[in-house]
Amino acid sequence: MSFCCGAGMVGSVGSVRHYKTLVHNVPIMFCPVCDRIEVHPGIEGEYEILVEYAQGDQAPEVDFADFVSVDNTSELFENCTMTDEAASFADVLKQQIDVSLDLLRVAKELGDDEWREALMIRLRRLSERLKQYNKRKQMSQKSA
């Protein structure tokens, strides 16, 4: 499991911009708290080779899946907190909130004010993201 700013990173498949080239369908890890995105370490070598060739060809976009076969997606993400294949983004955020609340209880018991404050900041950010996600979801359901 990867961590970022103390939060568990979430496995997904998405698009990543590398300089002037946009690479689609890349296995990535992202932090639901600070929005940091990184290429999944399990395919990082293949990704780097692909973007090197794409940049040499000055390709504005490439599809990772067209050049690299990732048949073991479930194995790739098995150590992640949660993948977006198994649940909605709201469920991922709720899981992160639950973990942070558990850690907050421990921080309070230990009297660690610095850790407690960091967890409060994380909880506020996760709660904001969940509210924004639910708001967007309601708006899209109304327009459909």
URLINNOR-V421429 format. One record per pair of residues at least 4 apart in sequence whose ideal C-beta (glycine too) atoms are under 6 Angstrom apart, sorted by the first residue. I is the first residue (numbers start at 1). J is the second residue. D is the distance in Angstrom with one decimal. If there is no record, write none. Layout:
((I,J,D) (I,J,D))
This chain:
((1,8,5.9) (1,79,5.0) (2,9,4.1) (2,29,5.2) (4,9,5.3) (4,31,3.8) (4,36,5.1) (5,33,5.5) (5,34,5.0) (7,31,5.6) (7,33,4.4) (7,96,6.0) (8,81,3.4) (9,29,4.1) (9,31,5.4) (10,30,5.6) (10,32,5.9) (10,81,5.8) (10,82,6.0) (10,92,5.5) (11,29,5.9) (11,77,3.6) (11,80,3.6) (11,83,4.4) (12,28,5.6) (12,84,4.8) (13,25,5.7) (13,27,5.6) (14,28,5.0) (15,22,5.9) (15,24,4.8) (16,23,5.1) (16,26,4.9) (17,22,5.2) (18,51,4.4) (21,51,5.9) (21,54,4.7) (21,55,5.7) (21,59,5.9) (22,61,4.7) (23,62,5.5) (23,64,5.4) (24,63,4.8) (25,63,5.5) (25,64,4.7) (25,65,4.2) (26,64,4.7) (27,40,4.0) (27,43,5.3) (27,76,5.6) (28,37,5.5) (28,39,6.0) (28,40,5.9) (29,38,5.3) (29,40,5.6) (30,37,4.6) (31,36,4.4) (32,93,5.9) (32,96,5.5) (33,122,5.4) (33,125,5.0) (39,44,5.1) (39,47,4.9) (42,76,5.0) (43,47,5.7) (46,68,4.6) (50,67,5.4) (51,55,6.0) (54,59,4.3) (54,62,4.7) (64,68,5.6) (72,76,5.6) (77,83,4.3) (82,87,6.0) (82,92,5.0) (82,95,5.7) (87,91,3.6) (89,133,5.7) (90,133,5.7) (93,126,5.7) (93,129,5.8) (93,130,4.5) (96,126,5.4) (97,126,5.0) (100,119,5.5) (100,122,5.3) (100,123,5.1) (103,119,5.6) (104,119,4.6) (107,112,4.8) (107,115,4.3) (107,116,4.2) (107,119,5.9))
